Amino acid sequence: MVARIYKPSRNAMQSGVAKTKHWVLDYEPEHARRVEPLMGYTSSADMRSQIHLSFETKEEAVAYCEKRGIPYRVYEPHEAGRRRMAYSDNFAFNRNGQWTH
């Protein structure tokens, strides 16, 4: 079973960077989930899907996998390009769009 090491991205409902600074180690699913016919619950026989480890750095997560002989795959984060803009730029004379109310 392959472990994946990644830095989680923020979700769509989040404007801050909470819970995105640590590296996470999860296991890729080995078996597909199935629906229980009686109650309709989703279940899995894969116990490693419940393991969710957090590390300060990518190197710590890689060292953890190498020490225990766990095959792993590292996913590098995609940094968002932030555009700096001041509120006064909305009223600038060289503004690219039309000003309408």
Distance bins in CASP14 RR format, pairs under 12 A and 6 or more apart:
PFRMAT RR
TARGET T0000
AUTHOR 0000-0000-0000
RMODE 2
METHOD distances of the structure
MODEL  1
1 26 0 0 0 0 0 1 0 0 0 0 0
1 27 1 0 1 0 0 0 0 0 0 0 0
1 28 1 0 0 1 0 0 0 0 0 0 0
1 29 0 0 0 0 1 0 0 0 0 0 0
1 30 1 0 1 0 0 0 0 0 0 0 0
1 31 0 0 0 0 0 1 0 0 0 0 0
1 46 0 0 0 0 1 0 0 0 0 0 0
1 47 0 0 0 0 0 1 0 0 0 0 0
1 48 1 0 1 0 0 0 0 0 0 0 0
1 49 0 0 0 0 1 0 0 0 0 0 0
1 51 0 0 0 0 0 1 0 0 0 0 0
1 65 0 0 0 0 0 1 0 0 0 0 0
1 69 0 0 0 0 0 1 0 0 0 0 0
1 70 0 0 0 0 1 0 0 0 0 0 0
1 71 1 0 0 1 0 0 0 0 0 0 0
1 72 0 0 0 0 0 1 0 0 0 0 0
1 73 0 0 0 0 0 1 0 0 0 0 0
2 25 0 0 0 0 0 1 0 0 0 0 0
2 26 0 0 0 0 0 1 0 0 0 0 0
2 27 1 0 0 1 0 0 0 0 0 0 0
2 28 1 0 1 0 0 0 0 0 0 0 0
2 29 0 0 0 0 0 1 0 0 0 0 0
2 30 0 0 0 0 1 0 0 0 0 0 0
2 48 0 0 0 0 0 1 0 0 0 0 0
2 65 0 0 0 0 1 0 0 0 0 0 0
2 69 0 0 0 0 0 1 0 0 0 0 0
2 70 0 0 0 0 1 0 0 0 0 0 0
2 71 1 0 1 0 0 0 0 0 0 0 0
2 72 1 0 0 1 0 0 0 0 0 0 0
2 73 1 0 1 0 0 0 0 0 0 0 0
2 74 0 0 0 0 0 1 0 0 0 0 0
2 75 0 0 0 0 0 1 0 0 0 0 0
3 23 0 0 0 0 0 1 0 0 0 0 0
3 24 0 0 0 0 0 1 0 0 0 0 0
3 25 1 0 1 0 0 0 0 0 0 0 0
3 26 1 0 0 1 0 0 0 0 0 0 0
3 27 1 0 1 0 0 0 0 0 0 0 0
3 28 1 0 0 1 0 0 0 0 0 0 0
3 29 0 0 0 0 0 1 0 0 0 0 0
3 30 0 0 0 0 0 1 0 0 0 0 0
3 48 0 0 0 0 1 0 0 0 0 0 0
3 49 0 0 0 0 0 1 0 0 0 0 0
3 51 0 0 0 0 1 0 0 0 0 0 0
3 52 0 0 0 0 0 1 0 0 0 0 0
3 53 0 0 0 0 1 0 0 0 0 0 0
3 55 0 0 0 0 0 1 0 0 0 0 0
3 61 0 0 0 0 1 0 0 0 0 0 0
3 62 0 0 0 0 1 0 0 0 0 0 0
3 64 0 0 0 0 1 0 0 0 0 0 0
3 65 1 0 1 0 0 0 0 0 0 0 0
3 66 0 0 0 0 0 1 0 0 0 0 0
3 68 0 0 0 0 1 0 0 0 0 0 0
3 69 0 0 0 0 1 0 0 0 0 0 0
3 70 1 0 1 0 0 0 0 0 0 0 0
3 71 1 0 0 1 0 0 0 0 0 0 0
3 72 1 0 1 0 0 0 0 0 0 0 0
3 73 1 0 0 1 0 0 0 0 0 0 0
3 74 0 0 0 0 1 0 0 0 0 0 0
3 75 0 0 0 0 0 1 0 0 0 0 0
4 23 0 0 0 0 0 1 0 0 0 0 0
4 24 0 0 0 0 1 0 0 0 0 0 0
4 25 1 0 0 1 0 0 0 0 0 0 0
4 26 1 0 1 0 0 0 0 0 0 0 0
4 27 1 0 0 1 0 0 0 0 0 0 0
4 28 1 0 1 0 0 0 0 0 0 0 0
4 29 0 0 0 0 0 1 0 0 0 0 0
4 48 0 0 0 0 0 1 0 0 0 0 0
4 49 0 0 0 0 0 1 0 0 0 0 0
4 51 0 0 0 0 0 1 0 0 0 0 0
4 52 0 0 0 0 0 1 0 0 0 0 0
4 53 0 0 0 0 0 1 0 0 0 0 0
4 61 0 0 0 0 1 0 0 0 0 0 0
4 62 0 0 0 0 0 1 0 0 0 0 0
4 65 0 0 0 0 0 1 0 0 0 0 0
4 70 0 0 0 0 0 1 0 0 0 0 0
4 71 0 0 0 0 0 1 0 0 0 0 0
4 72 1 0 0 1 0 0 0 0 0 0 0
4 73 1 0 1 0 0 0 0 0 0 0 0
4 74 1 0 0 1 0 0 0 0 0 0 0
4 75 1 0 0 1 0 0 0 0 0 0 0
4 76 0 0 0 0 0 1 0 0 0 0 0
5 22 0 0 0 0 0 1 0 0 0 0 0
5 23 1 0 1 0 0 0 0 0 0 0 0
5 24 1 0 0 1 0 0 0 0 0 0 0
5 25 1 0 1 0 0 0 0 0 0 0 0
5 26 0 0 0 0 1 0 0 0 0 0 0
5 27 0 0 0 0 0 1 0 0 0 0 0
5 28 0 0 0 0 0 1 0 0 0 0 0
5 53 0 0 0 0 1 0 0 0 0 0 0
5 54 0 0 0 0 0 1 0 0 0 0 0
5 55 0 0 0 0 1 0 0 0 0 0 0
5 57 0 0 0 0 0 1 0 0 0 0 0
5 58 1 0 0 1 0 0 0 0 0 0 0
5 59 0 0 0 0 0 1 0 0 0 0 0
5 60 0 0 0 0 1 0 0 0 0 0 0
5 61 1 0 1 0 0 0 0 0 0 0 0
5 62 1 0 0 1 0 0 0 0 0 0 0
5 63 0 0 0 0 0 1 0 0 0 0 0
5 64 0 0 0 0 1 0 0 0 0 0 0
5 65 1 0 0 1 0 0 0 0 0 0 0
5 66 0 0 0 0 0 1 0 0 0 0 0
5 70 0 0 0 0 0 1 0 0 0 0 0
5 71 0 0 0 0 0 1 0 0 0 0 0
5 72 1 0 1 0 0 0 0 0 0 0 0
5 73 1 0 0 1 0 0 0 0 0 0 0
5 74 1 0 1 0 0 0 0 0 0 0 0
5 75 1 0 0 1 0 0 0 0 0 0 0
5 76 0 0 0 0 1 0 0 0 0 0 0
5 77 0 0 0 0 0 1 0 0 0 0 0
6 20 0 0 0 0 0 1 0 0 0 0 0
6 22 0 0 0 0 0 1 0 0 0 0 0
6 23 1 0 0 1 0 0 0 0 0 0 0
6 24 1 0 1 0 0 0 0 0 0 0 0
6 25 0 0 0 0 1 0 0 0 0 0 0
6 26 1 0 0 1 0 0 0 0 0 0 0
6 28 0 0 0 0 0 1 0 0 0 0 0
6 52 0 0 0 0 0 1 0 0 0 0 0
6 53 0 0 0 0 0 1 0 0 0 0 0
6 54 0 0 0 0 0 1 0 0 0 0 0
6 55 0 0 0 0 0 1 0 0 0 0 0
6 58 0 0 0 0 1 0 0 0 0 0 0
6 61 0 0 0 0 1 0 0 0 0 0 0
6 72 0 0 0 0 0 1 0 0 0 0 0
6 73 0 0 0 0 1 0 0 0 0 0 0
6 74 1 0 0 1 0 0 0 0 0 0 0
6 75 1 0 1 0 0 0 0 0 0 0 0
6 76 0 0 0 0 1 0 0 0 0 0 0
6 77 1 0 0 1 0 0 0 0 0 0 0
6 78 0 0 0 0 0 1 0 0 0 0 0
7 17 0 0 0 0 0 1 0 0 0 0 0
7 19 0 0 0 0 0 1 0 0 0 0 0
7 20 1 0 0 1 0 0 0 0 0 0 0
7 21 1 0 0 1 0 0 0 0 0 0 0
7 22 1 0 0 1 0 0 0 0 0 0 0
7 23 1 0 1 0 0 0 0 0 0 0 0
7 24 1 0 0 1 0 0 0 0 0 0 0
7 25 0 0 0 0 0 1 0 0 0 0 0
7 26 0 0 0 0 0 1 0 0 0 0 0
7 54 0 0 0 0 0 1 0 0 0 0 0
7 55 0 0 0 0 1 0 0 0 0 0 0
7 56 0 0 0 0 0 1 0 0 0 0 0
7 57 0 0 0 0 0 1 0 0 0 0 0
7 58 1 0 0 1 0 0 0 0 0 0 0
7 61 0 0 0 0 1 0 0 0 0 0 0
7 74 0 0 0 0 1 0 0 0 0 0 0
7 75 1 0 0 1 0 0 0 0 0 0 0
7 76 0 0 0 0 1 0 0 0 0 0 0
7 77 1 0 1 0 0 0 0 0 0 0 0
7 78 0 0 0 0 1 0 0 0 0 0 0
7 79 0 0 0 0 1 0 0 0 0 0 0
8 14 0 0 0 0 0 1 0 0 0 0 0
8 17 0 0 0 0 0 1 0 0 0 0 0
8 18 0 0 0 0 0 1 0 0 0 0 0
8 19 1 0 0 1 0 0 0 0 0 0 0
8 20 1 0 1 0 0 0 0 0 0 0 0
8 21 0 0 0 0 1 0 0 0 0 0 0
8 22 1 0 0 1 0 0 0 0 0 0 0
8 23 0 0 0 0 1 0 0 0 0 0 0
8 24 1 0 1 0 0 0 0 0 0 0 0
8 25 0 0 0 0 0 1 0 0 0 0 0
8 26 0 0 0 0 1 0 0 0 0 0 0
8 52 0 0 0 0 0 1 0 0 0 0 0
8 54 0 0 0 0 1 0 0 0 0 0 0
8 55 0 0 0 0 0 1 0 0 0 0 0
8 75 0 0 0 0 0 1 0 0 0 0 0
8 77 0 0 0 0 1 0 0 0 0 0 0
8 78 0 0 0 0 0 1 0 0 0 0 0
9 16 0 0 0 0 0 1 0 0 0 0 0
9 17 0 0 0 0 1 0 0 0 0 0 0
9 18 0 0 0 0 0 1 0 0 0 0 0
9 19 0 0 0 0 1 0 0 0 0 0 0
9 20 1 0 0 1 0 0 0 0 0 0 0
9 21 0 0 0 0 0 1 0 0 0 0 0
9 24 0 0 0 0 0 1 0 0 0 0 0
9 75 0 0 0 0 0 1 0 0 0 0 0
9 76 0 0 0 0 0 1 0 0 0 0 0
9 77 1 0 0 1 0 0 0 0 0 0 0
9 78 1 0 0 1 0 0 0 0 0 0 0
9 79 0 0 0 0 0 1 0 0 0 0 0
9 80 0 0 0 0 1 0 0 0 0 0 0
10 16 1 0 0 1 0 0 0 0 0 0 0
10 17 1 0 0 1 0 0 0 0 0 0 0
10 18 1 0 0 1 0 0 0 0 0 0 0
10 19 1 0 0 1 0 0 0 0 0 0 0
10 20 1 0 1 0 0 0 0 0 0 0 0
10 21 0 0 0 0 0 1 0 0 0 0 0
10 77 0 0 0 0 0 1 0 0 0 0 0
10 78 0 0 0 0 0 1 0 0 0 0 0
10 79 0 0 0 0 0 1 0 0 0 0 0
10 80 0 0 0 0 1 0 0 0 0 0 0
11 17 0 0 0 0 0 1 0 0 0 0 0
11 18 0 0 0 0 0 1 0 0 0 0 0
11 19 0 0 0 0 1 0 0 0 0 0 0
11 20 0 0 0 0 1 0 0 0 0 0 0
14 20 0 0 0 0 1 0 0 0 0 0 0
15 80 0 0 0 0 0 1 0 0 0 0 0
16 80 0 0 0 0 0 1 0 0 0 0 0
16 82 0 0 0 0 0 1 0 0 0 0 0
17 77 0 0 0 0 0 1 0 0 0 0 0
17 79 0 0 0 0 0 1 0 0 0 0 0
17 80 0 0 0 0 1 0 0 0 0 0 0
17 82 0 0 0 0 0 1 0 0 0 0 0
19 52 0 0 0 0 0 1 0 0 0 0 0
19 54 0 0 0 0 1 0 0 0 0 0 0
20 54 0 0 0 0 0 1 0 0 0 0 0
20 77 0 0 0 0 1 0 0 0 0 0 0
20 78 0 0 0 0 0 1 0 0 0 0 0
20 79 0 0 0 0 0 1 0 0 0 0 0
20 80 0 0 0 0 0 1 0 0 0 0 0
21 54 0 0 0 0 1 0 0 0 0 0 0
21 55 0 0 0 0 0 1 0 0 0 0 0
21 56 0 0 0 0 1 0 0 0 0 0 0
21 57 0 0 0 0 0 1 0 0 0 0 0
21 58 0 0 0 0 0 1 0 0 0 0 0
21 77 0 0 0 0 0 1 0 0 0 0 0
22 52 0 0 0 0 0 1 0 0 0 0 0
22 53 0 0 0 0 1 0 0 0 0 0 0
22 54 1 0 1 0 0 0 0 0 0 0 0
22 55 1 0 0 1 0 0 0 0 0 0 0
22 56 1 0 0 1 0 0 0 0 0 0 0
22 57 0 0 0 0 1 0 0 0 0 0 0
22 58 0 0 0 0 0 1 0 0 0 0 0
22 60 0 0 0 0 1 0 0 0 0 0 0
22 61 0 0 0 0 1 0 0 0 0 0 0
22 77 0 0 0 0 0 1 0 0 0 0 0
23 52 0 0 0 0 0 1 0 0 0 0 0
23 53 0 0 0 0 1 0 0 0 0 0 0
23 54 1 0 0 1 0 0 0 0 0 0 0
23 55 1 0 1 0 0 0 0 0 0 0 0
23 56 1 0 0 1 0 0 0 0 0 0 0
23 57 1 0 0 1 0 0 0 0 0 0 0
23 58 1 0 1 0 0 0 0 0 0 0 0
23 59 0 0 0 0 1 0 0 0 0 0 0
23 60 1 0 0 1 0 0 0 0 0 0 0
23 61 1 0 1 0 0 0 0 0 0 0 0
23 62 0 0 0 0 1 0 0 0 0 0 0
23 63 0 0 0 0 0 1 0 0 0 0 0
23 64 0 0 0 0 0 1 0 0 0 0 0
23 65 0 0 0 0 0 1 0 0 0 0 0
23 72 0 0 0 0 0 1 0 0 0 0 0
23 74 0 0 0 0 1 0 0 0 0 0 0
23 75 0 0 0 0 1 0 0 0 0 0 0
23 76 0 0 0 0 0 1 0 0 0 0 0
23 77 0 0 0 0 1 0 0 0 0 0 0
24 51 0 0 0 0 0 1 0 0 0 0 0
24 52 1 0 0 1 0 0 0 0 0 0 0
24 53 1 0 0 1 0 0 0 0 0 0 0
24 54 1 0 1 0 0 0 0 0 0 0 0
24 55 1 0 0 1 0 0 0 0 0 0 0
24 56 0 0 0 0 0 1 0 0 0 0 0
24 57 0 0 0 0 0 1 0 0 0 0 0
24 58 0 0 0 0 0 1 0 0 0 0 0
24 60 0 0 0 0 0 1 0 0 0 0 0
24 61 1 0 0 1 0 0 0 0 0 0 0
24 64 0 0 0 0 0 1 0 0 0 0 0
24 72 0 0 0 0 0 1 0 0 0 0 0
24 74 0 0 0 0 0 1 0 0 0 0 0
24 75 0 0 0 0 1 0 0 0 0 0 0
24 77 0 0 0 0 0 1 0 0 0 0 0
25 48 0 0 0 0 0 1 0 0 0 0 0
25 51 1 0 0 1 0 0 0 0 0 0 0
25 52 1 0 0 1 0 0 0 0 0 0 0
25 53 1 0 1 0 0 0 0 0 0 0 0
25 54 1 0 0 1 0 0 0 0 0 0 0
25 55 1 0 0 1 0 0 0 0 0 0 0
25 57 0 0 0 0 0 1 0 0 0 0 0
25 58 0 0 0 0 0 1 0 0 0 0 0
25 60 0 0 0 0 1 0 0 0 0 0 0
25 61 1 0 1 0 0 0 0 0 0 0 0
25 62 0 0 0 0 1 0 0 0 0 0 0
25 63 0 0 0 0 0 1 0 0 0 0 0
25 64 1 0 0 1 0 0 0 0 0 0 0
25 65 1 0 0 1 0 0 0 0 0 0 0
25 68 0 0 0 0 0 1 0 0 0 0 0
25 70 0 0 0 0 1 0 0 0 0 0 0
25 72 1 0 0 1 0 0 0 0 0 0 0
25 73 0 0 0 0 0 1 0 0 0 0 0
25 74 0 0 0 0 0 1 0 0 0 0 0
25 75 0 0 0 0 0 1 0 0 0 0 0
26 46 0 0 0 0 0 1 0 0 0 0 0
26 48 0 0 0 0 1 0 0 0 0 0 0
26 49 0 0 0 0 1 0 0 0 0 0 0
26 50 0 0 0 0 1 0 0 0 0 0 0
26 51 1 0 0 1 0 0 0 0 0 0 0
26 52 1 0 1 0 0 0 0 0 0 0 0
26 53 1 0 0 1 0 0 0 0 0 0 0
26 54 0 0 0 0 0 1 0 0 0 0 0
26 55 0 0 0 0 0 1 0 0 0 0 0
26 61 0 0 0 0 0 1 0 0 0 0 0
26 65 0 0 0 0 0 1 0 0 0 0 0
26 70 0 0 0 0 0 1 0 0 0 0 0
26 72 0 0 0 0 0 1 0 0 0 0 0
26 73 0 0 0 0 0 1 0 0 0 0 0
26 75 0 0 0 0 0 1 0 0 0 0 0
27 44 0 0 0 0 0 1 0 0 0 0 0
27 46 1 0 0 1 0 0 0 0 0 0 0
27 47 0 0 0 0 1 0 0 0 0 0 0
27 48 1 0 1 0 0 0 0 0 0 0 0
27 49 1 0 0 1 0 0 0 0 0 0 0
27 50 0 0 0 0 1 0 0 0 0 0 0
27 51 1 0 1 0 0 0 0 0 0 0 0
27 52 0 0 0 0 1 0 0 0 0 0 0
27 53 0 0 0 0 1 0 0 0 0 0 0
27 65 0 0 0 0 0 1 0 0 0 0 0
27 70 0 0 0 0 1 0 0 0 0 0 0
27 71 0 0 0 0 0 1 0 0 0 0 0
27 72 0 0 0 0 1 0 0 0 0 0 0
27 73 0 0 0 0 0 1 0 0 0 0 0
28 46 0 0 0 0 1 0 0 0 0 0 0
28 48 0 0 0 0 1 0 0 0 0 0 0
28 49 0 0 0 0 1 0 0 0 0 0 0
28 51 0 0 0 0 0 1 0 0 0 0 0
28 70 0 0 0 0 0 1 0 0 0 0 0
28 71 0 0 0 0 1 0 0 0 0 0 0
28 72 0 0 0 0 1 0 0 0 0 0 0
28 73 0 0 0 0 1 0 0 0 0 0 0
28 75 0 0 0 0 0 1 0 0 0 0 0
29 44 1 0 0 1 0 0 0 0 0 0 0
29 45 0 0 0 0 0 1 0 0 0 0 0
29 46 1 0 1 0 0 0 0 0 0 0 0
29 47 0 0 0 0 0 1 0 0 0 0 0
29 48 0 0 0 0 1 0 0 0 0 0 0
29 49 1 0 1 0 0 0 0 0 0 0 0
29 50 0 0 0 0 0 1 0 0 0 0 0
29 51 0 0 0 0 0 1 0 0 0 0 0
30 44 0 0 0 0 1 0 0 0 0 0 0
30 45 0 0 0 0 1 0 0 0 0 0 0
30 46 1 0 1 0 0 0 0 0 0 0 0
30 47 0 0 0 0 1 0 0 0 0 0 0
30 48 1 0 0 1 0 0 0 0 0 0 0
30 49 0 0 0 0 1 0 0 0 0 0 0
31 43 0 0 0 0 0 1 0 0 0 0 0
31 44 1 0 0 1 0 0 0 0 0 0 0
31 45 1 0 1 0 0 0 0 0 0 0 0
31 46 1 0 1 0 0 0 0 0 0 0 0
31 47 0 0 0 0 0 1 0 0 0 0 0
31 48 0 0 0 0 0 1 0 0 0 0 0
31 49 0 0 0 0 1 0 0 0 0 0 0
32 42 0 0 0 0 0 1 0 0 0 0 0
32 43 0 0 0 0 0 1 0 0 0 0 0
32 44 1 0 0 1 0 0 0 0 0 0 0
32 45 0 0 0 0 1 0 0 0 0 0 0
32 46 0 0 0 0 1 0 0 0 0 0 0
32 49 0 0 0 0 0 1 0 0 0 0 0
33 40 0 0 0 0 0 1 0 0 0 0 0
33 41 0 0 0 0 1 0 0 0 0 0 0
33 42 1 0 1 0 0 0 0 0 0 0 0
33 43 1 0 0 1 0 0 0 0 0 0 0
33 44 1 0 1 0 0 0 0 0 0 0 0
33 45 0 0 0 0 1 0 0 0 0 0 0
33 46 0 0 0 0 1 0 0 0 0 0 0
33 49 0 0 0 0 1 0 0 0 0 0 0
34 40 0 0 0 0 1 0 0 0 0 0 0
34 41 0 0 0 0 1 0 0 0 0 0 0
34 42 1 0 0 1 0 0 0 0 0 0 0
34 43 1 0 0 1 0 0 0 0 0 0 0
34 44 1 0 0 1 0 0 0 0 0 0 0
34 45 0 0 0 0 1 0 0 0 0 0 0
34 46 0 0 0 0 0 1 0 0 0 0 0
35 41 1 0 0 1 0 0 0 0 0 0 0
35 42 1 0 1 0 0 0 0 0 0 0 0
35 43 1 0 0 1 0 0 0 0 0 0 0
35 44 0 0 0 0 0 1 0 0 0 0 0
36 42 1 0 0 1 0 0 0 0 0 0 0
36 43 1 0 1 0 0 0 0 0 0 0 0
36 44 0 0 0 0 0 1 0 0 0 0 0
37 43 0 0 0 0 0 1 0 0 0 0 0
42 49 0 0 0 0 0 1 0 0 0 0 0
43 49 0 0 0 0 0 1 0 0 0 0 0
44 50 0 0 0 0 1 0 0 0 0 0 0
48 70 0 0 0 0 0 1 0 0 0 0 0
51 64 0 0 0 0 0 1 0 0 0 0 0
51 68 0 0 0 0 0 1 0 0 0 0 0
51 70 0 0 0 0 0 1 0 0 0 0 0
53 60 0 0 0 0 1 0 0 0 0 0 0
53 61 1 0 0 1 0 0 0 0 0 0 0
53 64 1 0 0 1 0 0 0 0 0 0 0
53 65 0 0 0 0 1 0 0 0 0 0 0
53 68 0 0 0 0 0 1 0 0 0 0 0
53 70 0 0 0 0 0 1 0 0 0 0 0
53 72 0 0 0 0 0 1 0 0 0 0 0
54 60 0 0 0 0 1 0 0 0 0 0 0
54 61 0 0 0 0 1 0 0 0 0 0 0
54 64 0 0 0 0 0 1 0 0 0 0 0
55 61 1 0 1 0 0 0 0 0 0 0 0
55 62 0 0 0 0 1 0 0 0 0 0 0
55 63 0 0 0 0 1 0 0 0 0 0 0
55 64 1 0 0 1 0 0 0 0 0 0 0
55 65 0 0 0 0 0 1 0 0 0 0 0
55 72 0 0 0 0 0 1 0 0 0 0 0
55 74 0 0 0 0 0 1 0 0 0 0 0
56 63 0 0 0 0 0 1 0 0 0 0 0
56 64 0 0 0 0 0 1 0 0 0 0 0
57 63 0 0 0 0 1 0 0 0 0 0 0
57 64 0 0 0 0 0 1 0 0 0 0 0
57 74 0 0 0 0 0 1 0 0 0 0 0
58 64 0 0 0 0 0 1 0 0 0 0 0
58 65 0 0 0 0 0 1 0 0 0 0 0
58 72 0 0 0 0 0 1 0 0 0 0 0
58 74 1 0 0 1 0 0 0 0 0 0 0
58 75 0 0 0 0 1 0 0 0 0 0 0
58 76 0 0 0 0 1 0 0 0 0 0 0
58 77 0 0 0 0 1 0 0 0 0 0 0
59 65 0 0 0 0 0 1 0 0 0 0 0
59 66 0 0 0 0 0 1 0 0 0 0 0
59 74 0 0 0 0 0 1 0 0 0 0 0
60 66 0 0 0 0 0 1 0 0 0 0 0
60 67 0 0 0 0 0 1 0 0 0 0 0
61 67 0 0 0 0 0 1 0 0 0 0 0
61 68 0 0 0 0 0 1 0 0 0 0 0
61 70 0 0 0 0 0 1 0 0 0 0 0
61 72 1 0 0 1 0 0 0 0 0 0 0
61 73 0 0 0 0 0 1 0 0 0 0 0
61 74 0 0 0 0 1 0 0 0 0 0 0
61 75 0 0 0 0 0 1 0 0 0 0 0
62 68 0 0 0 0 0 1 0 0 0 0 0
62 69 0 0 0 0 0 1 0 0 0 0 0
62 70 0 0 0 0 0 1 0 0 0 0 0
62 71 0 0 0 0 0 1 0 0 0 0 0
62 72 1 0 0 1 0 0 0 0 0 0 0
62 73 0 0 0 0 0 1 0 0 0 0 0
62 74 1 0 0 1 0 0 0 0 0 0 0
63 69 0 0 0 0 0 1 0 0 0 0 0
63 70 0 0 0 0 0 1 0 0 0 0 0
63 72 0 0 0 0 0 1 0 0 0 0 0
64 70 1 0 0 1 0 0 0 0 0 0 0
64 72 0 0 0 0 1 0 0 0 0 0 0
65 71 1 0 0 1 0 0 0 0 0 0 0
65 72 1 0 1 0 0 0 0 0 0 0 0
65 73 0 0 0 0 1 0 0 0 0 0 0
65 74 0 0 0 0 1 0 0 0 0 0 0
66 72 0 0 0 0 1 0 0 0 0 0 0
66 74 0 0 0 0 0 1 0 0 0 0 0
83 89 0 0 0 0 0 1 0 0 0 0 0
85 92 0 0 0 0 0 1 0 0 0 0 0
85 95 0 0 0 0 0 1 0 0 0 0 0
85 96 0 0 0 0 0 1 0 0 0 0 0
86 92 0 0 0 0 1 0 0 0 0 0 0
88 95 0 0 0 0 0 1 0 0 0 0 0
89 95 1 0 0 1 0 0 0 0 0 0 0
89 96 0 0 0 0 0 1 0 0 0 0 0
89 97 0 0 0 0 0 1 0 0 0 0 0
90 96 0 0 0 0 0 1 0 0 0 0 0
90 97 0 0 0 0 0 1 0 0 0 0 0
90 99 0 0 0 0 1 0 0 0 0 0 0
91 97 0 0 0 0 0 1 0 0 0 0 0
91 99 1 0 0 1 0 0 0 0 0 0 0
92 99 0 0 0 0 1 0 0 0 0 0 0
93 99 0 0 0 0 0 1 0 0 0 0 0
END
